């Protein structure tokens, strides 16, 4: 597990033994998995709609860096 960003009370993580599609696990008050390419929630476990929208905005803002990091980790 690699934390790639901490911001606004969220921790954005890429697991080293994970699978496609390229995605992040986002931890805050709850947990969500976000597809980096589509910038869309794959799953949401307990994260408020407001926090999910904020997390999606952060993924959109850092999308290229997240994709680059995903490919560094997963090839």
N, C-alpha and C positions, 0 to 999 in steps of 0.2 A: 504494500500500500504506500503510495507516494502522495503526499499533500502538495498540490501544485499551486494553490492559492488560498490565502486566508484574507477575507475582507467582509466588512459589514455584518460580522457575527456568523459568517458561513465558512465552512472548510470544504474545499473542492479537492476530491481525491480520485486518483486513477489507481486501480488495482493491477499489479503486475501480472497476475495470472487470470486476467479477465478475457472477454470475448467481444466480437463485433456485435452490434454496431459500436463505433467509437462513442464512448459516453463517459460521463463523470458521475460519481456519487457525491451528493451534496449533503452535508450535515450542518444542522443548525438546531432549530426547535423542530425536530422531526428529521426525516431523510427523504431525499428524492434522487432518482436517476434521471439524468438529462442527456439526450442525444446531442452530441456536439455539432454534427453536420446539419441536422434539421432544426436545432435549438428548440427542442420539444421535450416535454416530460415523458419518460418511459414508464415510470412508476412514482408513486407518492405515498409515503408512509408517515402520516402525522404532521406534515408540513402545512402550515396555513396557506390558503390561496394567495394572500398578500406576500408571504415570504417566497412562495414558488415563483410568483411573477418577478420579484426582485432578483431571485437566483437566475431566472431565465435571462433577464437583462444583463446580468454580470457575465453570463456565458456568451451572450451575443457580443458584448464589448470585448471579450478576451478570446473569442472563437478561434482565431488563427493560431494564437499561442497555445491554446488547449489542444488543437489538432496536431500541431507540431510536436508537442510533448507526447501525445498518444502514439504517434508514429515512431518517436524515439524509443518508447517503451515496448511497443508491440510489433515494430517493423513495418 
